[in-house]
């Protein structure tokens, strides 16, 4: 599955790379012991997401329809939320919006000041 995930990050695909991805996914499903996997997940009380695992089977079809799919990645938006999440954790959770904006404004202002000092 790691090979499939690495190839999914390619900026462009050929017929050959898409076939490799299909083969990697097929081998994963052939060799994975689903009964043991489900039993382990249930015993650990995990929130394993089976629909996401199923969606991988449609990935290669989407590549043929839409081309490379890095624009569907959520990594960038998740990275943009990190400062706000950190600010929420630092707040006292009472009237958190105002505190988050204060913290974000303060850190952003300090970063801009630092950049101006370095450029000067």
Order of alpha helices (4+ residues) and beta strands (2+ residues): alpha-alpha-alpha-alpha-alpha-alpha-alpha
